[in-house]
Amino acid sequence: STIYGSPNSGGPNISPTAFMVDRCENVYVSGWGGKANRQFSGGNVLGMPVTPDAIKPKSDASGSDFHFFVLEKNAASQLYGTFFGQNDPPAGGSPQTYGDHVDGGTSRFDSRGIIYQTMCFQSISGQPFNGTAGSWSPQNKVPVGGFSIGMLKIEMDFTGVRANLQVIMNGIPNDTVGCVPQLVDFRDIEQTSKGKLFYWDFGDGTGDTTTVQQTSHLYNLVGDYLVRLISIDSATCNIADTVYQMIHMGNNRVNPDFEAIKLPPCENLTYSFTNTSVDPSGNPFAGILLGFWNNGTFVTNSFGDPVQHTTPTHV
């Protein structure tokens, strides 16, 4: 066990807003303290611990800030700590402000150690709460003295290596059924992946080792193949993560195609569609389903019979 807080405060340091334990058993806490916590007016975040990589290494003079904290498994050490919020004057200073705060239940950590935090902040002359360029509102738009909600996302980066295998066939992501000979692309699409080495097992007795998050493999035989990806980084808390994906290879390739003919007269908006797809040998098509996405209709008919459709005039 350990004590989380500062001995210099005259009351509780923070009102917690989010708590999480990740896959490496690290503990994540976010909260706020200071002037806005009127029930414990003596409490503040002054003296709360931070790390050298803190976004805001020093709290404002009033101690009215948010504090984000990550504690290593078994309370072995502090992995991260930072303040976050506006710089406003101490209690009794000028201008009088309310302090950074937020109602409970509006913030979350996800399983990857990313915090999604909301904040109530006050419009203070000379102390803007600046957002990210390209966001919906990079700066507070309310009059001076008014309040807005700020939203932020920060990856704490301590959850270890993680893998997420995606299969791509013929340029189509997440397609797991192909026809031999079939070149298949594999990617680790985990955005928070910390892998340095990637071990690929293609399920046919062959594999590959890469330092990048993608590879390719040619399948020549019909069958089902269990593909395995192991993403490794020996410097992370869990060292490796393993994921699997089953794919199927057949030999009944279909070459889909259709022919569209505009019917006269010129001002007519009706077309005739004929399926010209080549079906697999010995497996003739039983029918054809045509979809017209401009008005959401679908038509089913016997294979080879033309289908007529009138395009809406507003398209």
C-alpha positions as CSV (number, residue, x, y, z in Angstrom):
1,S,0.0,0.0,0.0
2,T,1.0,3.6,-0.4
3,I,-0.3,7.1,0.4
4,Y,-1.3,9.2,-2.5
5,G,-1.2,12.9,-1.8
6,S,0.8,15.9,-0.5
7,P,1.5,16.5,3.2
8,N,1.4,20.3,2.6
9,S,-2.3,20.5,1.9
10,G,-4.9,21.6,4.5
11,G,-7.4,19.1,3.3
12,P,-7.9,16.4,0.6
13,N,-5.7,17.1,-2.4
14,I,-8.0,16.0,-5.2
15,S,-11.6,15.0,-6.0
16,P,-10.9,11.8,-8.1
17,T,-12.6,11.7,-11.5
18,A,-11.2,8.5,-13.1
19,F,-9.4,5.4,-11.9
20,M,-8.1,2.4,-13.8
21,V,-5.7,-0.6,-13.4
22,D,-4.1,-1.7,-16.7
23,R,-3.0,-5.1,-18.0
24,C,0.4,-4.6,-16.3
25,E,-1.3,-3.8,-13.0
26,N,-0.2,-0.1,-13.1
27,V,-2.7,2.2,-11.3
28,Y,-4.0,5.3,-13.0
29,V,-5.7,8.2,-11.2
30,S,-7.0,11.6,-12.3
31,G,-8.6,14.3,-10.2
32,W,-8.7,18.0,-9.4
33,G,-8.4,20.1,-6.3
34,G,-8.2,23.7,-5.1
35,K,-10.6,26.6,-4.8
36,A,-13.5,24.9,-6.6
37,N,-13.7,22.2,-3.9
38,R,-15.6,24.4,-1.5
39,Q,-16.4,21.5,0.9
40,F,-12.6,21.2,1.5
41,S,-11.5,24.7,0.8
42,G,-8.1,24.2,2.5
43,G,-7.2,21.4,0.1
44,N,-5.2,21.9,-3.1
45,V,-2.7,20.1,-5.4
46,L,0.4,22.0,-4.3
47,G,3.2,19.6,-3.7
48,M,1.6,16.7,-5.6
49,P,4.4,14.6,-7.2
50,V,5.3,15.0,-10.9
51,T,7.8,13.4,-13.2
52,P,10.4,15.0,-15.5
53,D,8.2,14.4,-18.6
54,A,5.2,16.2,-17.1
55,I,3.0,18.3,-19.4
56,K,2.7,21.0,-16.7
57,P,5.4,20.4,-14.1
58,K,4.3,23.2,-11.7
59,S,0.8,24.0,-10.5
60,D,-0.6,27.5,-10.5
61,A,-0.2,29.6,-7.4
62,S,-3.6,28.7,-6.0
63,G,-3.1,24.9,-6.4
64,S,-6.3,24.8,-8.4
65,D,-5.4,22.3,-11.1
66,F,-6.0,18.8,-12.3
67,H,-3.4,16.1,-11.5
68,F,-2.8,12.9,-13.5
69,F,-0.8,10.1,-11.8
70,V,0.4,6.6,-12.8
71,L,1.7,4.2,-10.1
72,E,3.7,1.2,-11.0
73,K,2.6,-2.4,-10.1
74,N,3.0,-3.1,-6.4
75,A,3.5,0.6,-5.8
76,A,7.1,0.1,-6.8
77,S,7.5,3.7,-8.2
78,Q,5.7,6.6,-9.8
79,L,5.7,6.2,-13.5
80,Y,4.1,9.5,-14.4
81,G,2.7,12.6,-12.8
82,T,1.6,16.0,-14.2
83,F,-0.6,19.0,-13.5
84,F,-3.0,20.2,-16.1
85,G,-5.1,23.4,-16.3
86,Q,-5.1,27.1,-16.4
87,N,-2.7,29.3,-14.5
88,D,-4.9,31.4,-12.2
89,P,-3.9,33.5,-9.2
90,P,-4.0,32.4,-5.5
91,A,-7.1,32.7,-3.4
92,G,-7.7,36.4,-2.8
93,G,-5.7,37.4,-5.9
94,S,-6.9,39.2,-8.9
95,P,-8.9,38.4,-11.0
96,Q,-11.0,36.2,-8.7
97,T,-11.5,32.8,-10.4
98,Y,-13.3,29.6,-9.6
99,G,-10.4,27.2,-10.4
100,D,-10.2,24.1,-12.7
101,H,-12.7,21.4,-11.8
102,V,-15.3,19.0,-13.3
103,D,-18.3,17.1,-12.2
104,G,-17.7,13.4,-11.4
105,G,-18.6,10.7,-13.9
106,T,-17.5,12.6,-17.0
107,S,-14.0,11.2,-17.5
108,R,-12.5,7.7,-18.3
109,F,-9.3,5.8,-18.8
110,D,-9.5,3.0,-21.4
111,S,-7.7,-0.3,-21.1
112,R,-4.7,1.1,-23.0
113,G,-4.0,3.7,-20.4
114,I,-5.4,6.6,-22.4
115,I,-7.4,9.2,-20.4
116,Y,-10.4,10.9,-21.9
117,Q,-10.9,13.9,-19.5
118,T,-13.4,16.7,-19.5
119,M,-12.8,20.0,-17.6
120,C,-14.8,23.0,-16.6
121,F,-12.6,26.0,-17.1
122,Q,-13.3,29.7,-16.7
123,S,-12.6,32.3,-19.3
124,I,-9.8,34.5,-17.8
125,S,-8.3,37.5,-19.5
126,G,-4.8,36.7,-20.4
127,Q,-5.1,33.0,-19.3
128,P,-6.6,31.1,-22.3
129,F,-7.3,27.4,-22.2
130,N,-5.8,26.6,-25.6
131,G,-7.0,23.5,-27.5
132,T,-5.3,21.6,-30.3
133,A,-5.1,23.2,-33.7
134,G,-7.8,21.9,-36.0
135,S,-10.1,21.0,-33.1
136,W,-13.8,22.2,-33.0
137,S,-12.9,25.1,-30.8
138,P,-9.2,25.7,-30.1
139,Q,-10.0,28.5,-27.6
140,N,-12.6,29.4,-25.1
141,K,-15.4,31.3,-26.9
142,V,-17.5,32.4,-23.9
143,P,-17.3,35.9,-22.4
144,V,-14.7,36.6,-19.7
145,G,-15.8,35.1,-16.5
146,G,-17.9,32.5,-18.2
147,F,-17.3,28.7,-18.2
148,S,-16.8,26.2,-21.0
149,I,-16.0,22.5,-21.1
150,G,-12.6,21.4,-22.3
151,M,-11.9,17.9,-23.5
152,L,-8.5,16.2,-23.8
153,K,-7.0,12.8,-24.6
154,I,-3.6,11.7,-23.3
155,E,-1.9,8.4,-23.8
156,M,0.1,7.6,-20.6
157,D,2.1,4.9,-22.5
158,F,2.6,2.3,-19.8
159,T,0.3,-0.6,-20.8
160,G,2.9,-2.7,-22.5
161,V,3.1,-4.2,-26.0
162,R,-0.2,-5.0,-27.7
163,A,-1.1,-6.6,-31.1
164,N,-4.1,-6.3,-33.4
165,L,-3.9,-8.4,-36.6
166,Q,-5.6,-7.3,-39.8
167,V,-5.9,-9.4,-43.0
168,I,-6.1,-7.7,-46.4
169,M,-6.9,-9.5,-49.6
170,N,-7.0,-7.7,-53.0
171,G,-6.8,-4.4,-51.2
172,I,-9.9,-5.1,-49.1
173,P,-9.3,-4.9,-45.3
174,N,-10.7,-7.6,-43.0
175,D,-11.3,-10.0,-45.9
176,T,-10.5,-13.5,-44.6
177,V,-11.6,-15.6,-47.6
178,G,-9.6,-15.9,-50.8
179,C,-8.9,-18.1,-53.8
180,V,-5.5,-19.6,-54.6
181,P,-3.1,-18.4,-55.8
182,Q,-3.8,-15.6,-53.3
183,L,-1.4,-12.9,-52.0
184,V,-2.4,-11.8,-48.5
185,D,-1.2,-8.7,-46.7
186,F,-1.0,-8.8,-42.9
187,R,-0.8,-5.8,-40.7
188,D,-0.5,-5.1,-37.0
189,I,-3.0,-2.1,-36.8
190,E,-2.7,-1.5,-33.1
191,Q,-2.2,2.2,-32.8
192,T,-0.6,1.9,-29.4
193,S,1.6,-1.0,-30.4
194,K,5.1,-0.8,-28.9
195,G,6.4,-3.8,-30.7
196,K,10.0,-3.8,-31.9
197,L,9.9,-7.3,-33.4
198,F,7.0,-9.0,-35.1
199,Y,6.8,-12.8,-35.5
200,W,4.4,-14.0,-38.2
201,D,3.2,-17.6,-38.5
202,F,1.2,-18.0,-41.7
203,G,-0.3,-21.3,-40.7
204,D,1.1,-23.3,-43.6
205,G,4.5,-24.2,-42.0
206,T,6.1,-20.9,-43.0
207,G,6.6,-17.6,-41.2
208,D,8.4,-14.2,-41.2
209,T,10.1,-11.9,-38.8
210,T,9.9,-8.2,-39.3
211,T,10.8,-4.9,-37.5
212,V,7.8,-3.2,-39.2
213,Q,4.1,-3.8,-38.6
214,Q,3.3,-5.5,-41.9
215,T,4.2,-8.4,-44.2
216,S,2.8,-10.4,-47.1
217,H,2.4,-14.1,-48.0
218,L,1.4,-16.1,-51.1
219,Y,-1.0,-19.0,-50.5
220,N,-1.0,-21.7,-53.3
221,L,-3.0,-24.5,-51.7
222,V,-6.7,-24.8,-50.7
223,G,-7.3,-25.0,-47.0
224,D,-7.9,-23.2,-43.7
225,Y,-5.0,-21.5,-42.1
226,L,-4.6,-20.2,-38.5
227,V,-2.4,-17.1,-38.8
228,R,-0.5,-16.0,-35.7
229,L,1.2,-12.7,-34.8
230,I,3.5,-12.2,-31.8
231,S,4.4,-8.6,-31.2
232,I,7.5,-8.2,-28.9
233,D,9.2,-5.5,-26.9
234,S,11.3,-6.8,-24.1
235,A,11.4,-3.4,-22.5
236,T,7.7,-3.3,-21.8
237,C,5.9,-4.8,-18.7
238,N,4.3,-7.7,-20.6
239,I,7.1,-8.3,-23.2
240,A,4.8,-9.9,-25.8
241,D,1.2,-10.0,-27.1
242,T,-0.2,-12.8,-29.3
243,V,-3.2,-12.7,-31.6
244,Y,-4.7,-15.2,-34.1
245,Q,-6.8,-15.0,-37.2
246,M,-8.3,-17.9,-39.2
247,I,-8.4,-17.5,-43.0
248,H,-9.8,-19.7,-45.8
249,M,-8.4,-20.4,-49.2
250,G,-10.6,-22.0,-51.9
251,N,-10.3,-22.5,-55.7
252,N,-13.8,-21.3,-56.7
253,R,-12.9,-17.8,-57.7
254,V,-15.8,-15.6,-59.0
255,N,-15.1,-12.7,-61.4
256,P,-18.0,-10.4,-60.8
257,D,-19.1,-7.9,-63.5
258,F,-22.2,-6.4,-65.0
259,E,-23.3,-4.5,-68.1
260,A,-25.4,-1.3,-67.8
261,I,-27.4,-0.1,-70.9
262,K,-29.4,3.1,-70.9
263,L,-32.8,2.6,-72.4
264,P,-34.2,5.1,-75.0
265,P,-35.4,7.8,-75.3
266,C,-32.6,10.2,-74.3
267,E,-34.5,11.8,-71.4
268,N,-35.4,8.4,-70.0
269,L,-33.7,7.6,-66.7
270,T,-34.2,3.8,-66.9
271,Y,-31.3,1.4,-67.3
272,S,-31.1,-2.3,-68.0
273,F,-28.5,-4.2,-65.9
274,T,-27.2,-7.6,-67.0
275,N,-25.0,-9.8,-64.8
276,T,-21.9,-10.8,-66.8
277,S,-20.1,-12.4,-63.9
278,V,-18.1,-15.6,-64.6
279,D,-19.2,-18.3,-62.1
280,P,-16.9,-21.1,-60.8
281,S,-16.8,-24.2,-62.8
282,G,-19.4,-26.7,-61.6
283,N,-21.0,-24.1,-59.2
284,P,-23.5,-22.1,-61.3
285,F,-25.1,-19.0,-59.8
286,A,-28.6,-19.5,-58.5
287,G,-29.5,-15.9,-58.8
288,I,-28.2,-12.3,-58.7
289,L,-28.7,-9.5,-56.2
290,L,-28.4,-6.0,-57.5
291,G,-28.3,-3.0,-55.1
292,F,-29.0,0.6,-56.1
293,W,-27.4,2.7,-53.4
294,N,-28.8,6.0,-54.5
295,N,-32.3,5.1,-53.2
296,G,-31.6,2.0,-51.0
297,T,-33.4,-0.5,-53.1
298,F,-32.3,-4.1,-53.9
299,V,-33.6,-6.4,-56.6
300,T,-33.1,-10.2,-56.8
301,N,-33.7,-12.1,-60.1
302,S,-32.7,-15.2,-61.9
303,F,-29.1,-15.3,-63.1
304,G,-28.6,-13.8,-66.6
305,D,-32.0,-12.1,-66.7
306,P,-31.7,-8.3,-67.1
307,V,-32.9,-6.0,-64.4
308,Q,-34.4,-2.6,-65.1
309,H,-34.1,0.3,-62.7
310,T,-35.1,4.0,-63.0
311,T,-32.8,6.5,-61.4
312,P,-34.5,9.2,-59.2
313,T,-34.5,12.6,-60.9
314,H,-32.9,14.3,-57.9
315,V,-29.7,12.2,-58.1
